[in-house]
Amino acid sequence: MPLPETALVTLRCRANEAQRRDGIIDDPMAIRLMESIDYDFSKFKLSTNRQDLALRALAFDESARSYLTDHPKATVVALGEGLQTSFWRLEAAGLGSEFRWLTLDLPPIVELRQRLLPDSPRISTCCQSVLNFTWMDLVDPADGVFITAEGLLPYLEPDDALSVIRECAQRFPGGQMMFDLPPKSQAVLARQPLWTALRGTWPRTPFSLSVSELADLARIVPGVRAVRNLPLPRGRGPLFYRLMSRTAGLPIQRPLRRLIGIAFPTLATLTLLEFDS
């Protein structure tokens, strides 16, 4: 089974950003991994200046670091982890050696990760679909659980994506879950035949929620105590540094975020769910 292009594109953009002298992310493991994979990354024809995927990674790091600061023995569960290298960035952040990590993904990704990435007694791997909820039996919630679904939920059918959220909220009291979603308009387009004409073989992204629908999760999903829409980390350049940072907290920020979401769907909404204790 070939590697999914979504995972390869994410890795390439993040590694390219880390290689820049003015890069916004320090990710030597991503560089090492990209250079170890025998693949023609140039076929994607992506600009080396694209920083949205690095910004998304930084946002997930920040939330995970905050949770681990309060729960140093917690388990981070990386759903559909792909070729992310988050564990090593968090380890380099000086969070100690007590937190644990569970990687969940399908066979091609798991095999590549085990072959090319360093082993650690703190990393466990589960090779199965995220929709097979038996992976939850591998997680001890006693010391806290932080669940990441970085670049995952948009590719699930809406009922399946919501079932992942519901099951996590029920099984991991006191935990948190972070995910990103594209604009609602993209999810609507992905349900139409036009998607293939516009995006070719790129996987459909049929799931998204509006800001109001996200807020409603605290009411309709048992176990969800709070929903937080997260700001973008500070990036580089006139858009991600000057414009977004200078308008933080102002009414214009939300329409600007919508415009950014059209150009960079991975940054449309970054959401953190807090579960009941």
C-alpha positions in Angstrom: 0.0 0.0 0.0 1.5 3.4 -1.0 2.1 6.2 1.5 -0.7 8.8 1.6 0.2 12.0 -0.1 -1.4 14.0 2.7 1.3 12.7 5.1 4.1 13.3 2.7 3.0 16.9 1.9 2.7 17.7 5.6 6.2 16.3 6.2 7.7 18.1 3.3 6.3 21.5 4.2 7.3 21.3 7.8 10.8 20.1 7.0 11.3 22.8 4.5 10.2 25.4 7.0 12.6 23.9 9.6 15.5 24.2 7.1 15.0 27.9 6.6 17.4 30.3 8.4 14.3 32.3 9.5 12.1 29.2 10.0 9.3 29.4 12.5 9.7 25.8 13.7 12.7 23.8 15.1 12.1 20.3 13.8 15.4 18.4 13.0 13.6 15.1 13.2 11.3 16.2 10.3 14.3 17.1 8.2 16.0 13.7 9.0 12.8 11.8 8.2 12.2 13.6 4.9 15.8 12.9 3.8 15.4 9.2 4.7 12.4 8.6 2.5 13.1 7.5 -1.0 10.4 9.7 -2.6 10.4 12.5 -5.2 8.9 15.3 -3.0 9.4 17.8 -5.9 6.3 16.3 -7.6 4.1 18.3 -5.2 5.4 21.6 -6.5 4.7 23.3 -3.2 6.5 26.6 -2.4 9.2 26.3 0.3 7.8 29.5 1.8 4.5 27.8 2.7 4.3 27.9 6.5 0.7 27.0 7.3 1.5 23.4 8.2 4.3 24.4 10.5 2.0 26.9 12.2 -0.6 24.2 12.7 2.1 21.9 14.3 3.2 24.8 16.6 -0.4 25.3 17.7 -0.7 21.6 18.6 2.6 21.7 20.4 1.6 24.7 22.5 -1.7 23.1 23.7 0.0 19.7 24.4 2.8 21.5 26.3 0.3 23.4 28.4 -1.6 20.2 29.3 1.6 18.3 30.0 2.9 21.0 32.3 -0.2 20.4 34.5 -0.2 16.6 33.9 3.5 15.6 33.5 2.7 11.9 33.5 -0.1 12.1 31.0 -0.4 10.1 27.8 -0.6 11.9 24.5 -2.6 10.0 21.9 -1.8 11.0 18.3 -4.7 9.9 16.2 -3.8 9.3 12.5 -0.3 10.6 13.3 1.0 10.3 9.8 4.6 11.5 9.6 4.4 14.0 12.4 7.4 14.4 14.7 5.7 16.1 17.6 7.0 13.7 20.3 10.6 14.8 19.7 9.7 18.5 19.6 7.9 18.2 22.9 10.7 16.2 24.4 13.2 18.9 23.3 11.0 21.5 25.1 12.1 20.2 28.4 8.8 18.6 29.6 10.6 15.8 31.4 10.6 12.1 30.8 7.4 11.0 32.4 4.8 11.7 29.7 3.9 8.8 27.4 2.9 8.7 23.7 0.6 6.5 21.7 0.8 6.6 17.9 -2.3 5.4 16.1 -2.2 4.9 12.3 -2.6 2.4 9.5 0.0 -0.1 8.4 2.0 1.8 5.8 2.6 4.7 8.1 3.3 2.6 11.2 5.8 0.5 9.2 7.7 3.5 8.0 7.7 5.2 11.4 9.1 2.1 13.0 11.8 1.8 10.4 13.0 5.4 10.1 12.2 7.1 13.4 14.1 6.5 16.7 12.6 4.0 19.2 11.7 5.1 22.7 10.3 3.1 25.6 7.8 5.9 26.1 6.3 5.5 22.6 3.7 2.8 22.0 2.1 2.1 18.6 -1.3 0.9 17.6 -1.8 -0.2 14.0 -5.5 0.1 13.2 -8.2 2.5 12.2 -9.1 5.3 14.6 -12.7 4.1 14.2 -11.9 0.8 15.8 -12.2 2.1 19.3 -10.4 -0.8 20.9 -7.3 1.5 20.9 -8.8 3.3 23.8 -8.2 0.2 26.0 -4.5 0.8 25.6 -4.7 4.2 27.3 -4.7 4.6 31.1 -6.6 7.9 31.9 -5.4 8.0 35.5 -2.6 10.6 34.9 -4.4 12.5 32.1 -4.9 12.2 28.4 -4.2 14.7 25.6 -5.6 13.6 22.3 -4.4 15.1 19.0 -6.2 14.7 15.7 -3.9 16.8 13.6 -5.2 16.8 10.0 -7.4 13.8 10.6 -11.1 14.6 11.3 -11.7 16.5 8.0 -11.1 13.3 6.0 -13.7 11.3 8.0 -17.4 11.2 7.2 -19.3 13.5 9.5 -21.0 10.8 11.6 -17.6 9.0 12.0 -15.8 12.2 13.0 -18.4 13.0 15.6 -18.3 9.5 16.9 -14.6 9.9 17.6 -15.2 13.0 19.5 -18.1 11.4 21.5 -16.1 8.3 22.4 -13.1 10.3 23.5 -15.2 12.5 25.7 -16.8 9.5 27.4 -13.6 7.5 27.9 -11.1 10.1 29.0 -12.6 12.3 31.8 -10.3 15.2 32.6 -8.6 14.9 29.3 -8.4 17.3 26.3 -8.7 16.8 22.6 -7.4 19.1 19.9 -8.2 19.1 16.2 -8.3 21.3 13.1 -11.0 21.7 10.5 -11.2 23.3 7.1 -13.8 26.0 6.2 -17.4 24.6 6.1 -17.5 25.6 2.4 -14.7 23.1 1.6 -16.5 20.3 3.4 -19.7 21.0 1.3 -17.6 21.0 -1.9 -16.0 17.7 -1.0 -19.4 16.1 -1.0 -20.0 17.1 -4.7 -18.7 15.4 -7.9 -17.0 18.7 -8.7 -14.4 17.9 -6.1 -12.7 15.4 -8.3 -12.5 17.8 -11.2 -10.9 20.5 -9.0 -8.7 18.4 -6.6 -8.0 15.3 -8.7 -7.0 12.4 -6.5 -6.6 14.4 -3.4 -8.7 12.8 -0.6 -12.1 14.3 0.1 -12.6 16.4 3.3 -16.3 16.0 4.0 -16.3 17.0 7.6 -16.2 20.5 9.1 -18.1 22.5 11.7 -18.8 26.3 11.8 -17.8 28.3 14.9 -21.3 28.1 16.3 -21.6 24.4 15.6 -18.3 23.8 17.4 -19.5 25.8 20.4 -22.6 23.6 20.4 -20.5 20.5 21.1 -20.4 21.4 24.8 -24.2 21.1 24.8 -24.8 18.1 22.6 -21.9 15.8 23.4 -21.9 14.3 26.9 -18.6 14.8 28.6 -17.5 17.9 26.7 -17.1 20.6 29.3 -15.8 23.5 27.2 -14.9 24.3 23.6 -12.0 26.7 22.9 -11.2 28.2 19.5 -7.5 28.7 19.5 -5.6 31.6 17.9 -2.9 31.2 15.3 0.7 31.1 16.5 2.9 34.0 15.4 4.2 33.3 11.9 6.5 35.1 9.5 5.8 37.8 7.0 3.1 40.5 6.5 0.1 38.1 6.8 1.0 35.7 9.6 3.2 38.2 11.6 2.2 41.8 11.1 -1.5 41.5 10.2 -2.7 38.7 12.4 -0.6 39.7 15.5 -1.7 43.3 15.3 -5.4 42.5 15.0 -5.5 40.0 17.8 -8.6 40.5 19.9 -10.1 43.0 17.5 -13.5 42.4 15.7 -11.7 42.2 12.3 -9.8 39.1 13.4 -12.6 36.7 12.7 -13.2 37.7 9.0 -9.4 37.7 8.5 -9.3 34.2 9.9 -12.0 33.1 7.4 -10.0 34.5 4.5 -6.9 32.7 5.8 -9.0 29.5 6.0 -9.9 29.7 2.3 -6.2 30.0 1.3 -4.9 27.7 4.0 -7.7 25.3 5.0 -5.5 23.7 7.8 -5.7 27.0 9.7 -9.5 27.7 9.3 -10.3 26.5 12.9 -8.1 25.1 15.6 -10.2 23.7 18.4 -9.5 22.4 21.9 -12.1 20.4 23.8 -12.0 20.1 27.5 -13.6 17.0 29.0 -15.5 16.7 32.3 -13.5 15.4 35.2 
